């Protein structure tokens, strides 16, 4: 019996550029969550209006949406053929 060797190369599912875009998207998402954090009060009986700041209500969710959109684009982008 003769064994046939298959020359299938197993590699990554996406290209190098896709993984770079995914890393950038992940970093943007982390920045969005960091911007959303904070604003709490040490005393539960005292209300801190800082929780409703522009940064937490508007800016951080927009940055998160941009990060998630970039992640979707990075996954869907067709890798360059060699």
C-alpha positions in Angstrom: 0.0 0.0 0.0 1.2 3.4 -0.9 0.3 6.3 1.3 -0.7 9.5 -0.4 0.6 12.6 1.4 -1.8 15.5 1.3 -0.2 18.9 0.9 -3.0 20.8 2.6 -1.7 23.7 4.5 -3.5 24.5 7.7 -3.3 28.2 8.4 -5.3 30.9 10.1 -8.9 31.5 8.9 -8.3 35.2 8.3 -5.4 37.2 6.9 -2.8 39.2 8.8 -4.6 42.5 8.0 -7.9 41.1 9.4 -6.2 40.3 12.7 -4.6 43.7 12.9 -8.0 45.3 12.4 -9.5 43.1 15.0 -6.9 44.1 17.5 -7.5 47.8 16.8 -11.3 47.2 17.2 -10.7 45.4 20.5 -8.6 48.3 21.8 -11.3 50.8 20.8 -13.9 48.7 22.7 -11.7 48.7 25.8 -11.3 52.5 25.6 -15.1 52.8 25.3 -15.7 50.7 28.4 -13.0 52.7 30.3 -14.7 55.9 29.4 -18.0 54.6 30.7 -16.7 53.5 34.1 -16.8 55.6 37.2 -19.1 58.2 38.5 -20.3 56.2 41.5 -20.7 57.5 45.0 -19.1 56.2 48.1 -22.2 57.0 50.2 -25.4 55.3 48.9 -27.5 58.1 50.4 -25.8 60.8 48.3 -26.6 61.2 44.6 -23.8 62.0 42.3 -25.0 63.7 39.1 -21.6 62.9 37.4 -23.1 59.6 36.4 -25.1 61.4 33.7 -22.1 63.2 32.1 -21.7 63.6 28.3 -18.7 61.2 28.4 -20.7 58.3 29.9 -24.1 58.8 28.2 -23.0 59.8 24.7 -19.3 59.6 24.0 -18.5 56.1 25.4 -21.5 54.3 23.6 -20.5 55.9 20.3 -16.9 54.7 20.7 -18.2 51.3 21.6 -20.4 51.2 18.4 -17.4 52.2 16.3 -15.3 49.5 17.9 -17.9 46.8 17.3 -18.5 48.0 13.7 -14.7 47.7 13.1 -14.8 44.2 14.5 -17.5 43.2 12.1 -15.7 44.8 9.2 -12.5 43.0 10.2 -14.2 39.6 10.3 -16.1 40.1 7.0 -13.2 41.6 5.0 -12.0 39.2 2.4 -8.2 38.5 3.0 -5.9 39.3 0.1 -5.1 36.3 -2.1 -1.4 35.4 -2.8 
